[in-house]
Amino acid sequence: MGWGHPTGGGGQYGGPDPSSGYTGQNVLGFDLAGDYANNIGQRHLTTRHINCHLIQHTRLAFWRTPAAQMRPKSFQSSLVLGLG
């Protein structure tokens, strides 16, 4: 897993990877130079605590490239824990 500027490579399963982030140059991804290998296993991205207790109607939003969906046996999920 890496953080950086993607090259726009890949495309064996779906379209090529993006050549920049959705809102900036960098992205978090498995292989920033193209298609990722088979059987890479489960990966996690965890942030430090984000204190939202004074904010109303908070929501988590992220963008992902649809090319990853087309790789066989590939899936993504999100988990948000709220500590009331």
C-alpha positions in Angstrom: 0.0 0.0 0.0 1.3 3.4 -0.8 0.6 7.1 -0.7 1.7 9.2 -3.6 1.1 10.3 -7.2 -0.5 7.5 -9.3 0.9 7.0 -12.8 -2.3 6.2 -14.7 -1.0 2.7 -15.5 -2.8 -0.6 -15.3 -6.0 -1.4 -17.1 -5.9 -5.2 -17.5 -9.1 -5.4 -15.5 -11.3 -2.4 -16.5 -9.9 1.0 -17.3 -6.5 2.4 -16.4 -5.8 3.8 -12.9 -6.3 7.5 -12.4 -3.3 9.8 -13.0 -4.1 12.0 -9.9 -6.3 12.0 -6.9 -9.9 13.1 -6.9 -9.2 16.4 -5.0 -5.4 16.6 -5.3 -2.4 14.9 -6.8 -1.9 12.1 -4.3 -3.9 8.9 -3.5 -3.7 5.9 -1.2 -3.6 2.7 -3.2 -2.2 -0.8 -3.5 0.0 -0.2 -6.6 0.4 3.3 -7.8 2.1 2.2 -11.0 -0.6 -0.1 -12.4 -2.5 -3.3 -11.7 -2.0 -4.9 -8.3 -0.9 -8.5 -7.9 -3.3 -11.5 -7.3 -4.0 -12.7 -3.8 -2.7 -9.6 -2.0 -4.8 -10.3 1.1 -6.9 -7.9 3.1 -5.5 -4.4 3.7 -6.6 -1.7 6.2 -6.4 2.1 6.3 -6.9 3.4 9.8 -6.9 7.0 10.9 -6.3 8.5 14.3 -9.4 9.5 16.3 -11.4 12.2 14.5 -13.4 14.1 17.1 -16.8 15.0 15.7 -18.8 15.5 18.9 -19.5 19.2 18.3 -20.5 18.6 14.6 -24.0 17.8 13.5 -24.9 15.7 10.4 -21.4 14.3 10.0 -20.7 12.0 7.0 -17.8 10.1 5.6 -17.2 10.5 1.9 -14.5 9.0 -0.3 -13.9 8.4 -4.0 -12.6 5.2 -5.5 -11.7 4.2 -9.0 -14.3 1.8 -10.5 -11.5 -0.2 -12.2 -10.8 -2.1 -9.0 -14.3 -3.4 -8.9 -13.8 -5.3 -12.1 -10.9 -7.5 -10.9 -12.1 -11.0 -10.1 -12.6 -11.6 -6.3 -11.9 -7.9 -5.5 -14.1 -5.9 -3.1 -13.9 -2.8 -1.0 -15.7 -2.0 2.2 -15.8 0.8 4.9 -16.2 0.5 8.6 -16.9 3.6 10.8 -17.0 3.2 14.6 -19.0 5.7 16.6 -18.3 5.9 20.3 -21.5 7.8 21.2 
